[in-house]
Amino acid sequence: MSGDDTRPVPCVGALVLHEGRLLLVRRGHEPGRGLWSVPGGRVEPGETAAQACAREVLEETGLVVEVGALVGTVERPSHEGTTYVIDDLACTVVGSAEATAGDDADEVRWVSRDELDALPLVDLLLETLDGWAVLDGMSES
């Protein structure tokens, strides 16, 4: 392996709350295929984290968002042997909140706190969101 193969991969996640519900996608590809997560993905060369976040939300859900503050950063091992460094950013929907699955998302939905607990989620998502107090703004059902 060369040094380039072990560099962290910059990624983003979108924390989109709307009317007390969190936007989630069911992943259609690895990592986490078949599991639910927030929309997101890799930051492309030349993009800022905010630009990547808005692009990923649009590609995966069809929604236009305004990207806000950094909520937190996590590191997760990739299936390629490197590490994803994921900046999770607060986002607000601009215009319609009607989401449609696209790109690598098999399904997209707005979920309540109770629904979140019942879904098969990617590793550590629930614990991370709880630790950052993101779940405090969600409705129970």
DSSP file (Angstrom, degrees, kcal/mol; ACC not computed):
  #  RESIDUE AA STRUCTURE BP1 BP2  ACC     N-H-->O    O-->H-N    N-H-->O    O-->H-N    TCO  KAPPA ALPHA  PHI   PSI    X-CA   Y-CA   Z-CA
    1    1 A M              0   0    0      0, 0.0     2,-0.1     0, 0.0     5,-0.0   0.000 360.0 360.0 360.0 135.2    0.0    0.0    0.0
    2    2 A S    >   -     0   0    0      1,-0.1     3,-1.1     0, 0.0     4,-0.5  -0.443 360.0-103.3 -85.7 168.1    1.3    3.5   -0.8
    3    3 A G  G >  S+     0   0    0      1,-0.3     3,-1.1     2,-0.2     4,-0.3   0.831 120.6  61.8 -60.0 -32.4    0.8    6.4    1.6
    4    4 A D  G >  S+     0   0    0      1,-0.2     3,-0.8     2,-0.2    -1,-0.3   0.793  94.8  62.5 -64.7 -27.6   -2.0    7.7   -0.6
    5    5 A D  G <  S+     0   0    0     -3,-1.1    -1,-0.2     1,-0.2    -2,-0.2   0.663 104.9  45.8 -73.2 -15.9   -4.0    4.5    0.1
    6    6 A T  G <  S+     0   0    0     -3,-1.1    -1,-0.2    -4,-0.5    -2,-0.2   0.372  80.7 120.5-110.0   3.7   -4.2    5.2    3.8
    7    7 A R  S <  S-     0   0    0     -3,-0.8    76,-0.3    -4,-0.3    -3,-0.0  -0.418  74.2-100.8 -66.0 142.6   -5.2    8.9    3.7
    8    8 A P        -     0   0    0      0, 0.0    76,-0.2     0, 0.0    -1,-0.1  -0.332  32.4-127.9 -60.5 147.1   -8.5    9.7    5.5
    9    9 A V  E     -a   84   0A   0     74,-3.4    76,-2.4    -3,-0.1     2,-0.3  -0.887  19.6-132.3-100.9 115.5  -11.4   10.2    3.0
   10   10 A P  E     +a   85   0A   0      0, 0.0    33,-2.7     0, 0.0     2,-0.3  -0.511  37.9 165.1 -71.2 130.7  -13.2   13.4    3.7
   11   11 A C  E     -aB  86  42A   0     74,-2.8    76,-2.5    31,-0.3     2,-0.3  -0.872  23.3-143.8-138.2 168.9  -17.0   12.9    3.8
   12   12 A V  E     -aB  87  41A   0     29,-2.7    29,-1.6    -2,-0.3     2,-0.4  -0.952   2.7-159.9-134.6 155.4  -20.1   14.7    4.9
   13   13 A G  E     -aB  88  40A   0     74,-2.1    76,-2.9    -2,-0.3     2,-0.6  -0.992  17.2-135.9-132.1 143.2  -23.5   13.8    6.5
   14   14 A A  E     -a   89   0A   0     25,-3.0     2,-1.0    -2,-0.4    76,-0.2  -0.879   8.0-162.4-104.7 120.7  -26.6   16.0    6.4
   15   15 A L  E     +a   90   0A   0     74,-3.0    76,-2.4    -2,-0.6     2,-0.7  -0.824  21.0 177.2-100.8  94.0  -28.6   16.4    9.6
   16   16 A V  E     -a   91   0A   0     -2,-1.0     7,-2.3     7,-0.3     2,-0.4  -0.885   7.3-177.8-108.2 111.3  -31.9   17.6    8.1
   17   17 A L  E     +D   22   0B   0     74,-0.9    76,-0.3    -2,-0.7     2,-0.3  -0.900   4.6 173.0-106.6 136.8  -34.8   18.1   10.6
   18   18 A H  E >   -D   21   0B   0      3,-2.6     3,-1.6    -2,-0.4    -2,-0.0  -0.943  69.6 -17.0-146.5 121.1  -38.2   19.2    9.4
   19   19 A E  T 3  S-     0   0    0     -2,-0.3     3,-0.1     1,-0.3   120,-0.1   0.877 129.2 -50.0  50.7  43.2  -41.3   19.5   11.5
   20   20 A G  T 3  S+     0   0    0      1,-0.2   119,-3.0   117,-0.1     2,-0.3   0.538 117.1 109.4  79.3   7.7  -39.7   17.3   14.2
   21   21 A R  E <   -D   18   0B   0     -3,-1.6    -3,-2.6   117,-0.2     2,-0.4  -0.893  60.6-134.4-120.0 149.2  -38.6   14.6   11.9
   22   22 A L  E     -DE  17 111B   0     89,-2.5    89,-2.6    -2,-0.3     2,-0.5  -0.818  20.8-122.8-102.3 137.5  -35.2   13.6   10.7
   23   23 A L  E     + E   0 110B   0     -7,-2.3    -7,-0.3    -2,-0.4     2,-0.3  -0.682  37.8 174.7 -80.6 123.8  -34.4   12.8    7.0
   24   24 A L  E     - E   0 109B   0     85,-2.6    85,-2.4    -2,-0.5     2,-0.4  -0.935  17.4-156.8-128.4 153.6  -33.0    9.3    6.5
   25   25 A V  E     -FE  37 108B   0     12,-3.1    12,-2.5    -2,-0.3     2,-0.7  -0.964  19.5-129.9-124.9 146.0  -32.0    7.2    3.5
   26   26 A R  E     -FE  36 107B   0     81,-2.9    80,-3.1    -2,-0.4    81,-0.9  -0.878  38.5-119.9 -93.4 119.5  -31.7    3.5    3.2
   27   27 A R  E     - E   0 105B   0      8,-2.9     7,-3.6    -2,-0.7    78,-0.2  -0.347  24.4-168.6 -68.9 133.0  -28.4    2.9    1.6
   28   28 A G  S    S+     0   0    0     76,-3.6     2,-0.3     5,-0.2    77,-0.2   0.558  71.8  34.5 -94.6 -11.5  -28.3    1.1   -1.7
   29   29 A H  S    S-     0   0    0     75,-0.5     5,-0.1     2,-0.2    77,-0.1  -0.888  96.1 -47.3-136.7 165.2  -24.6    0.5   -1.8
   30   30 A E  S    S+     0   0    0     -2,-0.3     2,-0.1     2,-0.2    -2,-0.1  -0.446  98.3  61.5 -68.7 151.0  -21.7   -0.3    0.6
   31   31 A P  S    S-     0   0    0      0, 0.0    -2,-0.2     0, 0.0    91,-0.1   0.540 134.3  -5.0 -77.6 149.5  -20.9    0.9    3.1
   32   32 A G  S >  S-     0   0    0      1,-0.2     3,-2.5    -2,-0.1    -5,-0.4   0.749  81.0-170.9  79.5  25.7  -24.0    0.0    5.0
   33   33 A R  T 3  S+     0   0    0      1,-0.3    -5,-0.2    -5,-0.1    -1,-0.2  -0.247  74.0  13.4 -52.6 130.7  -26.1   -1.4    2.2
   34   34 A G  T 3  S+     0   0    0     -7,-3.6    -1,-0.3     1,-0.3     2,-0.2   0.303 106.4 108.8  85.3  -8.5  -29.7   -1.9    3.4
   35   35 A L  S <  S-     0   0    0     -3,-2.5    -8,-2.9    -8,-0.1     2,-0.3  -0.652  70.6-113.5-100.1 158.6  -29.2    0.1    6.5
   36   36 A W  E     +Fg  26 121B   0     84,-2.8    86,-2.3   -10,-0.2     2,-0.3  -0.695  45.0 148.5 -92.4 141.6  -30.6    3.6    7.3
   37   37 A S  E     -F   25   0B   0    -12,-2.5   -12,-3.1    -2,-0.3     3,-0.1  -0.925  50.3 -80.6-154.2 174.9  -28.4    6.6    7.6
   38   38 A V        -     0   0    0     -2,-0.3   -14,-0.2   -14,-0.2   -23,-0.1  -0.560  61.4 -90.8 -77.9 153.1  -28.4   10.4    7.1
   39   39 A P  S    S+     0   0    0      0, 0.0   -25,-3.0     0, 0.0     2,-0.3  -0.318  75.2 106.4 -61.0 148.2  -27.8   11.5    3.5
   40   40 A G  E     +B   13   0A   0    -27,-0.2     2,-0.3    16,-0.2   -27,-0.2  -0.966  28.0 165.8 165.3-177.6  -24.2   12.0    2.7
   41   41 A G  E     -B   12   0A   0    -29,-1.6   -29,-2.7    -2,-0.3    15,-0.1  -0.983  46.7 -18.9 168.7-162.6  -21.0   10.9    1.0
   42   42 A R  E     -B   11   0A   0     -2,-0.3     2,-0.6   -31,-0.2   -31,-0.3  -0.334  53.0-121.8 -72.8 147.5  -17.5   11.9   -0.1
   43   43 A V        -     0   0    0    -33,-2.7     6,-0.1    -2,-0.1     3,-0.1  -0.809  33.0-136.7 -84.3 122.7  -16.3   15.4   -0.6
   44   44 A E    >   -     0   0    0     -2,-0.6     3,-2.3     4,-0.2     8,-0.1  -0.453  34.3 -80.0 -79.8 154.3  -15.2   15.7   -4.2
   45   45 A P  T 3  S+     0   0    0      0, 0.0    -1,-0.1     0, 0.0     3,-0.1  -0.284 119.2  18.5 -53.7 132.9  -12.0   17.5   -5.1
   46   46 A G  T 3  S+     0   0    0      1,-0.3     2,-0.3    -3,-0.1    -2,-0.0   0.307 100.7 116.0  87.9  -8.4  -12.5   21.3   -5.1
   47   47 A E    <   -     0   0    0     -3,-2.3    -1,-0.3     4,-0.0     2,-0.2  -0.650  59.6-134.7 -91.8 148.6  -15.7   21.1   -3.1
   48   48 A T     >  -     0   0    0     -2,-0.3     4,-2.4    -3,-0.1     5,-0.2  -0.533  33.1-106.4 -84.5 166.5  -16.2   22.6    0.4
   49   49 A A  H  > S+     0   0    0      1,-0.2     4,-2.4     2,-0.2     5,-0.2   0.901 122.5  51.9 -59.9 -40.4  -18.0   20.4    3.0
   50   50 A A  H  > S+     0   0    0      2,-0.2     4,-2.3     1,-0.2    -1,-0.2   0.909 109.7  48.2 -64.9 -42.4  -21.1   22.6    2.6
   51   51 A Q  H  > S+     0   0    0      1,-0.2     4,-2.3     2,-0.2    -1,-0.2   0.917 112.9  48.5 -63.3 -43.0  -21.1   22.2   -1.2
   52   52 A A  H  X S+     0   0    0     -4,-2.4     4,-2.7     2,-0.2    -2,-0.2   0.895 110.7  51.6 -63.9 -40.1  -20.7   18.4   -0.9
   53   53 A C  H  X S+     0   0    0     -4,-2.4     4,-2.3     2,-0.2    -2,-0.2   0.936 111.2  45.8 -63.6 -48.1  -23.4   18.2    1.7
   54   54 A A  H  X S+     0   0    0     -4,-2.3     4,-2.1     1,-0.2    -1,-0.2   0.900 114.5  49.5 -62.3 -40.9  -26.0   20.1   -0.5
   55   55 A R  H  X S+     0   0    0     -4,-2.3     4,-2.8    -5,-0.2    -2,-0.2   0.928 110.7  48.9 -64.3 -46.1  -25.0   18.0   -3.5
   56   56 A E  H  X S+     0   0    0     -4,-2.7     4,-2.6     2,-0.2     5,-0.3   0.900 111.2  49.6 -63.1 -41.6  -25.3   14.7   -1.7
   57   57 A V  H  X>S+     0   0    0     -4,-2.3     4,-2.3    -5,-0.2     6,-0.8   0.931 113.2  47.1 -62.9 -44.3  -28.8   15.6   -0.3
   58   58 A L  H  X5S+     0   0    0     -4,-2.1     4,-1.7     4,-0.2    -2,-0.2   0.929 115.1  45.8 -62.4 -45.7  -30.0   16.7   -3.7
   59   59 A E  H  <5S+     0   0    0     -4,-2.8    -2,-0.2     1,-0.2    -1,-0.2   0.891 121.1  36.9 -64.7 -40.5  -28.6   13.5   -5.4
   60   60 A E  H  <5S+     0   0    0     -4,-2.6    42,-1.7    -5,-0.2    -1,-0.2   0.742 136.7  12.8 -87.3 -24.0  -30.0   11.1   -2.8
   61   61 A T  H  <5S-     0   0    0     -4,-2.3    39,-3.0    -5,-0.3    -3,-0.2   0.540  87.9-121.4-131.3 -12.5  -33.3   12.7   -1.9
   62   62 A G     << +     0   0    0     -4,-1.7     2,-0.3    -5,-0.6    -4,-0.2   0.499  69.4 132.6  78.0   3.2  -34.1   15.4   -4.5
   63   63 A L        -     0   0    0     -6,-0.8     2,-0.5    37,-0.1    -1,-0.3  -0.652  53.3-139.3 -92.9 144.3  -34.3   18.0   -1.8
   64   64 A V        -     0   0    0     30,-0.5    30,-3.0    32,-0.4     2,-0.3  -0.878  30.0-175.8 -96.1 129.4  -32.6   21.4   -1.9
   65   65 A V  E     -C   93   0A   0     -2,-0.5     2,-0.6    28,-0.3    28,-0.2  -0.917  29.5-132.5-127.2 153.5  -31.1   22.4    1.5
   66   66 A E  E     -C   92   0A   0     26,-3.1    26,-2.3    -2,-0.3     2,-0.4  -0.924  32.5-136.5 -97.3 124.4  -29.4   25.3    3.1
   67   67 A V  E     +C   91   0A   0     -2,-0.6    24,-0.2    24,-0.2     3,-0.1  -0.709  29.8 173.9 -90.1 129.9  -26.3   24.0    4.8
   68   68 A G  E     -     0   0A   0     22,-3.8    -1,-0.1    -2,-0.4    23,-0.1   0.128  36.8 -16.6-108.7-138.6  -25.6   25.4    8.3
   69   69 A A  E     -     0   0A   0      1,-0.1    21,-2.8    20,-0.1     2,-0.4  -0.225  65.2-100.2 -74.9 154.8  -23.2   24.8   11.1
   70   70 A L  E     -C   89   0A   0     19,-0.2    19,-0.2     1,-0.2    -1,-0.1  -0.615  32.7-173.2 -68.2 124.8  -21.0   21.8   11.7
   71   71 A V  E     -     0   0A   0     17,-3.1     2,-0.3    -2,-0.4    18,-0.2   0.830  59.1 -45.1 -90.0 -38.8  -22.7   19.6   14.4
   72   72 A G  E     -C   88   0A   0     16,-1.4    16,-3.1     2,-0.0     2,-0.4  -0.968  47.3-117.8-179.9 170.0  -19.8   17.2   14.8
   73   73 A T  E     -C   87   0A   0     -2,-0.3     2,-0.3    14,-0.2    14,-0.2  -0.987  24.9-177.3-128.8 136.5  -17.2   15.0   13.2
   74   74 A V  E     -C   86   0A   0     12,-2.2    12,-3.1    -2,-0.4     2,-0.4  -0.917  17.8-140.8-127.9 156.8  -16.8   11.2   13.4
   75   75 A E  E     +C   85   0A   0     -2,-0.3    10,-0.2    10,-0.2    -2,-0.0  -0.976  22.6 177.5-116.8 133.4  -14.3    8.8   12.0
   76   76 A R  E     -C   84   0A   0      8,-2.4     8,-3.5    -2,-0.4     2,-0.1  -0.993  32.7-111.0-134.3 140.6  -15.5    5.4   10.6
   77   77 A P  E     -C   83   0A   0      0, 0.0     6,-0.2     0, 0.0     2,-0.2  -0.447  34.6-136.1 -67.5 142.7  -13.5    2.6    9.0
   78   78 A S    >   -     0   0    0      4,-2.9     3,-1.3    -2,-0.1     0, 0.0  -0.599  17.6-119.3 -95.0 161.6  -14.2    2.2    5.3
   79   79 A H  T 3  S+     0   0    0      1,-0.2    -1,-0.1    -2,-0.2     4,-0.1   0.549 113.7  63.7 -73.6  -6.0  -14.7   -1.1    3.5
   80   80 A E  T 3  S-     0   0    0      2,-0.1    -1,-0.2     0, 0.0     3,-0.1   0.417 121.3-103.4 -96.6  -0.3  -11.7   -0.1    1.4
   81   81 A G  S <  S+     0   0    0     -3,-1.3     2,-0.1     1,-0.3    -2,-0.1   0.462  90.9  97.7  92.8   1.4   -9.3   -0.2    4.4
   82   82 A T  S    S-     0   0    0     -6,-0.0    -4,-2.9   -74,-0.0     2,-0.4  -0.318  75.6-100.9-103.4-166.7   -9.1    3.6    4.9
   83   83 A T  E     - C   0  77A   0    -76,-0.3   -74,-3.4    -6,-0.2     2,-0.5  -0.976  18.5-141.9-123.1 132.5  -10.9    5.9    7.3
   84   84 A Y  E     -aC   9  76A   0     -8,-3.5    -8,-2.4    -2,-0.4     2,-0.7  -0.810  10.1-159.5 -86.6 127.1  -13.9    8.1    6.5
   85   85 A V  E     -aC  10  75A   0    -76,-2.4   -74,-2.8    -2,-0.5     2,-0.6  -0.939  17.7-164.0-106.2 109.6  -13.7   11.4    8.3
   86   86 A I  E     -aC  11  74A   0    -12,-3.1   -12,-2.2    -2,-0.7     2,-0.7  -0.852  15.1-160.1-108.9 116.5  -17.3   12.6    8.3
   87   87 A D  E     -aC  12  73A   0    -76,-2.5   -74,-2.1    -2,-0.6     2,-0.6  -0.845  15.3-152.1 -88.8 118.1  -18.4   16.2    9.0
   88   88 A D  E     -aC  13  72A   0    -16,-3.1   -17,-3.1    -2,-0.7   -16,-1.4  -0.840  15.5-166.4 -96.2 123.8  -22.0   16.2   10.0
   89   89 A L  E     -aC  14  70A   0    -76,-2.9   -74,-3.0    -2,-0.6     2,-0.2  -0.879  22.3-118.6-116.7 139.1  -23.7   19.5    9.1
   90   90 A A  E     -a   15   0A   0    -21,-2.8   -22,-3.8    -2,-0.4     2,-0.3  -0.552  38.4-171.6 -70.7 136.3  -27.1   20.9   10.1
   91   91 A C  E     -aC  16  67A   0    -76,-2.4   -74,-0.9   -24,-0.2     2,-0.4  -0.960  16.9-153.8-134.1 151.0  -29.3   21.5    7.1
   92   92 A T  E     - C   0  66A   0    -26,-2.3   -26,-3.1    -2,-0.3     2,-0.2  -0.985  26.9-116.2-123.8 133.9  -32.6   23.2    6.5
   93   93 A V  E     - C   0  65A   0     -2,-0.4     2,-0.5   -76,-0.3   -28,-0.3  -0.462  22.3-153.2 -68.5 136.5  -35.0   22.3    3.6
   94   94 A V        -     0   0    0    -30,-3.0   -30,-0.5     2,-0.2     2,-0.3  -0.965  64.0 -21.8-110.6 118.6  -35.5   25.1    1.1
   95   95 A G  S    S+     0   0    0     -2,-0.5    -2,-0.0   -32,-0.1   -32,-0.0  -0.612 120.5  21.8  85.0-144.1  -38.9   24.8   -0.6
   96   96 A S        -     0   0    0     -2,-0.3   -32,-0.4     1,-0.1    -2,-0.2  -0.266  53.6-156.5 -65.0 142.7  -40.8   21.4   -0.8
   97   97 A A        +     0   0    0     -4,-0.1     2,-0.9   -34,-0.1    -1,-0.1   0.123  54.8 123.3-102.6  18.1  -40.0   18.7    1.8
   98   98 A E        -     0   0    0    -36,-0.1     2,-0.3     2,-0.0    -2,-0.1  -0.726  48.6-161.3 -84.8 108.8  -41.2   16.0   -0.5
   99   99 A A        -     0   0    0     -2,-0.9     2,-0.4   -36,-0.1   -37,-0.2  -0.640  12.7-168.7 -96.2 147.4  -38.2   13.6   -0.8
  100  100 A T        -     0   0    0    -39,-3.0   -37,-0.1    -2,-0.3     7,-0.1  -0.999  29.7-111.3-134.4 130.6  -37.7   11.0   -3.5
  101  101 A A        +     0   0    0     -2,-0.4     2,-0.3     7,-0.2   -40,-0.2  -0.343  50.8 151.3 -62.9 136.7  -35.0    8.3   -3.4
  102  102 A G    >   +     0   0    0    -42,-1.7     3,-2.5     5,-0.1     5,-0.1  -0.885  42.0  18.4-151.1-179.3  -32.2    8.7   -5.9
  103  103 A D  T 3  S-     0   0    0      1,-0.3   -43,-0.1    -2,-0.3   -47,-0.0  -0.256 131.3 -14.8  51.2-122.0  -28.5    8.0   -6.5
  104  104 A D  T 3  S+     0   0    0    -75,-0.0   -76,-3.6   -77,-0.0     2,-0.5   0.237 110.8 106.5 -97.7  16.1  -27.4    5.3   -4.1
  105  105 A A  E <   -E   27   0B   0     -3,-2.5   -78,-0.2   -78,-0.2     3,-0.1  -0.835  47.5-169.8 -95.6 125.7  -30.5    5.6   -1.8
  106  106 A D  E    S+     0   0B   0    -80,-3.1     2,-0.3    -2,-0.5   -79,-0.1   0.785  76.7   1.8 -79.0 -29.2  -33.0    2.7   -2.1
  107  107 A E  E     -E   26   0B   0    -81,-0.9   -81,-2.9    -5,-0.1     2,-0.4  -0.985  62.7-159.5-155.5 153.1  -35.6    4.6    0.0
  108  108 A V  E     +E   25   0B   0     -2,-0.3     2,-0.3   -83,-0.2   -83,-0.2  -0.996  19.2 159.4-137.7 142.4  -35.9    7.9    1.7
  109  109 A R  E     -E   24   0B   0    -85,-2.4   -85,-2.6    -2,-0.4     2,-0.5  -0.993  40.5-117.7-159.8 156.6  -38.2    9.0    4.5
  110  110 A W  E     -E   23   0B   0     -2,-0.3     2,-0.4   -87,-0.2   -87,-0.2  -0.848  41.8-163.1 -90.7 127.5  -38.8   11.5    7.3
  111  111 A V  E     -E   22   0B   0    -89,-2.6   -89,-2.5    -2,-0.5    28,-0.1  -0.898  14.5-138.6-122.0 146.4  -38.8    9.7   10.6
  112  112 A S     >  -     0   0    0     -2,-0.4     4,-2.1   -91,-0.2    28,-0.2  -0.328  41.1 -96.8 -82.8 174.5  -39.9   10.5   14.2
  113  113 A R  H  > S+     0   0    0     26,-3.3     4,-1.6   -93,-0.2    27,-0.2   0.916 126.2  49.5 -60.2 -44.4  -37.9    9.6   17.2
  114  114 A D  H  > S+     0   0    0     26,-2.1     4,-0.9    25,-0.3    -1,-0.2   0.907 110.8  49.3 -64.0 -42.0  -39.9    6.4   17.7
  115  115 A E  H >> S+     0   0    0     25,-0.2     4,-0.8     1,-0.2     3,-0.6   0.874 105.9  57.9 -64.7 -36.5  -39.5    5.4   14.1
  116  116 A L  H >< S+     0   0    0     -4,-2.1     3,-0.8     1,-0.2    -1,-0.2   0.902 103.2  53.0 -59.3 -42.4  -35.7    6.0   14.4
  117  117 A D  H 3< S+     0   0    0     -4,-1.6    -1,-0.2     1,-0.2    -2,-0.2   0.771 108.8  50.7 -64.1 -26.2  -35.5    3.5   17.2
  118  118 A A  H << S+     0   0    0     -4,-0.9    -1,-0.2    -3,-0.6    -2,-0.2   0.572  93.2  89.9 -91.9 -10.0  -37.2    0.8   15.1
  119  119 A L  S << S-     0   0    0     -3,-0.8     2,-0.9    -4,-0.8   -84,-0.1  -0.581  84.0-111.9 -90.6 149.9  -35.1    1.0   12.0
  120  120 A P        -     0   0    0      0, 0.0   -84,-2.8     0, 0.0     2,-0.2  -0.710  49.0-169.5 -75.9 109.0  -31.9   -0.9   11.2
  121  121 A L  B     -g   36   0B   0     -2,-0.9   -84,-0.2   -86,-0.2     3,-0.1  -0.604  27.0 -94.2-102.4 158.4  -29.3    1.9   11.3
  122  122 A V    >   -     0   0    0    -86,-2.3     3,-1.8    -2,-0.2     4,-0.4  -0.339  67.9 -69.9 -62.6 154.4  -25.7    2.1   10.4
  123  123 A D  T 3  S-     0   0    0      1,-0.3    -1,-0.2     2,-0.1     0, 0.0  -0.172 113.3  -2.3 -53.0 133.5  -23.3    1.5   13.3
  124  124 A L  T 3> S+     0   0    0     -3,-0.1     4,-2.3     1,-0.1    -1,-0.3   0.439  92.0 120.4  68.8   5.1  -23.2    4.2   15.9
  125  125 A L  H <> S+     0   0    0     -3,-1.8     4,-2.8     2,-0.2     5,-0.3   0.965  77.0  44.0 -62.9 -51.5  -25.7    6.6   14.2
  126  126 A L  H  > S+     0   0    0     -4,-0.4     4,-2.4     1,-0.2     5,-0.2   0.922 115.7  47.6 -60.8 -45.4  -28.2    6.6   17.0
  127  127 A E  H  > S+     0   0    0      2,-0.2     4,-2.3     1,-0.2    -1,-0.2   0.892 113.6  48.5 -63.5 -40.0  -25.5    7.0   19.7
  128  128 A T  H  X S+     0   0    0     -4,-2.3     4,-1.7     2,-0.2    -2,-0.2   0.943 112.6  46.3 -66.9 -48.0  -23.8    9.8   17.8
  129  129 A L  H  <>S+     0   0    0     -4,-2.8     5,-2.2     1,-0.2     6,-0.8   0.888 113.7  49.8 -62.8 -38.3  -26.9   11.8   17.2
  130  130 A D  H ><5S+     0   0    0     -4,-2.4     3,-1.4    -5,-0.3    -1,-0.2   0.918 108.9  52.3 -64.5 -43.8  -28.0   11.4   20.8
  131  131 A G  H 3<5S+     0   0    0     -4,-2.3    -1,-0.2     1,-0.3    -2,-0.2   0.804 110.4  47.8 -63.0 -30.4  -24.6   12.5   22.0
  132  132 A W  T 3<5S-     0   0    0     -4,-1.7    -1,-0.3    -5,-0.1    -2,-0.2   0.382 112.8-120.4 -90.5   3.1  -24.8   15.6   19.9
  133  133 A A  T X 5S+     0   0    0     -3,-1.4     3,-0.6    -4,-0.2     4,-0.3   0.674  73.5 132.4  65.3  20.2  -28.4   16.3   21.1
  134  134 A V  G > < +     0   0    0     -5,-2.2     3,-1.3     1,-0.2    -4,-0.2   0.867  67.5  58.4 -65.2 -36.0  -29.8   16.1   17.6
  135  135 A L  G >  S+     0   0    0     -6,-0.8     3,-1.8     1,-0.3    -1,-0.2   0.693  86.7  77.5 -70.0 -18.0  -32.6   13.8   18.8
  136  136 A D  G <  S+     0   0    0     -3,-0.6    -1,-0.3     1,-0.3    -2,-0.2   0.780  92.0  53.5 -61.9 -26.5  -33.8   16.5   21.3
  137  137 A G  G <  S+     0   0    0     -3,-1.3     2,-0.3    -4,-0.3    -1,-0.3   0.323  91.0 101.6 -91.4   9.0  -35.4   18.3   18.4
  138  138 A M  S <  S-     0   0    0     -3,-1.8  -117,-0.2  -121,-0.0     2,-0.2  -0.681  71.2-121.9 -98.7 148.2  -37.4   15.3   17.2
  139  139 A S        -     0   0    0   -119,-3.0   -26,-3.3    -2,-0.3   -25,-0.3  -0.527  21.9-125.4 -79.3 153.3  -41.1   14.5   17.7
  140  140 A E              0   0    0    -28,-0.2   -26,-2.1   -27,-0.2   -25,-0.2   0.891 360.0 360.0 -69.7 -40.9  -41.9   11.2   19.5
  141  141 A S              0   0    0    -28,-0.1   -29,-0.1   -27,-0.1    -1,-0.1   0.356 360.0 360.0-150.2 360.0  -44.2    9.9   16.8
